[in-house]
Amino acid sequence: MVTAPSRGHVSLDGLDIRHLRALTAVVEYGTFASAADSLGFTQSAVSQQIASLERLVGEQLFDRPGGPRPVTLTAAGRLVVKHAERMLEQVKVFERELTGYKTGSAGRIDVGVFQSVAVKVLPAVVGRLLRETQADVRPHESNNDNETVKRVESGELDVCFVASPVRVPASFELVEVVSDPFVVVAPAGYEAGDAITMGELADVPLIGQPVSDTCQIKISAGLVDGGVSPDYVFRTNDNAALQSMVREGMGLAVMPLLGVDVGDPKILVRRLDPPIPPRTISLVLPKNPSPMVRRFADLAIDVCREAVQAVSSASDIL
């Protein structure tokens, strides 16, 4: 029976993926019977799907010669099958991405980091994750924990590292990862015992990070509590530049241990006496993250702890 052509607006609200699969199968195999065999359906089921699709679009999609001869597409059929193939390809992409999400084997992760984590932790986490999955990790560096947390809360980031106490909404969790002590970095020729006292820091020039830096705020508060009025002669948010200035004798620096290149033979790393309370590195992430984000967090916890233990052992100060 020839479907009468319709006029006016066409609504595809009743479109079903099964319609599209039946259509493309008939085109590929030439007959309704062969299409049915390829799909594992009866011929009548395929015929019903095609008839339903023709009613939906208001057009006949095939010329049916009858008998065993193959059917051919009408002009309307060629238009519909072109879009059907595109839609089915997009369904395949959707299925792959959803499978990757559910299994944690693929997907994009946007991660908020600060400098020492970006240098000492993130490469190892990404390396392990890529050996397990097809993750697409996108780091975003910032020295302001509160701003980074806001980006996680807004959905711009999936997870972030922080090094200061922060408040998170009830739908997020703050996972403490590791305690990172503050140490004094001095040039290799500096005469020092096992520790450098607060009193010594009161009499020497210091090199630090910008005053707004989360870590620097904690350091400055700790020095003031220890009776030191610090004399900063240079500030930089680059840990390597800071250590270079110490190496050349410009001054001493108080830094978190994870931010120090303890393998540098031209510096000394010493405990601070009395110590400034260590910073706590934590992760902020949704309470119900994707499997990929959860795996990233698990790996980050392991790597952070290994990194702090490694630099502690190398510096032999703890």
Secondary structure, 3 states (H helix, E strand, C coil): CCCCCCCCCCCCCCCCHHHHHHHHHHHHHCCHHHHHHHHCCCHHHHHHHHHHHHHHHCCCCEECCCCCCCCEECHHHHHHHHHHHHHHHHHHHHHHHHHHHHHCCEEEEEEEECHHHHHHCHHHHHHHHHHHCEEEEEEEECCCHHHHHHHHHCCCCCEEEECCCCCCCCCEEEEEEEEECEEEEEECCCCCCCEEEHHHHCCCEEEECCCCCHHHHHHHHHHHHCCCCCEEEEECCCHHHHHHHHHCCCCEEEEEHHHCCCCCCCEEEEEEECCCCCEEEEEEEECCCCHHHHHHHHHHHHHHHHHHHHHHHHHCCC
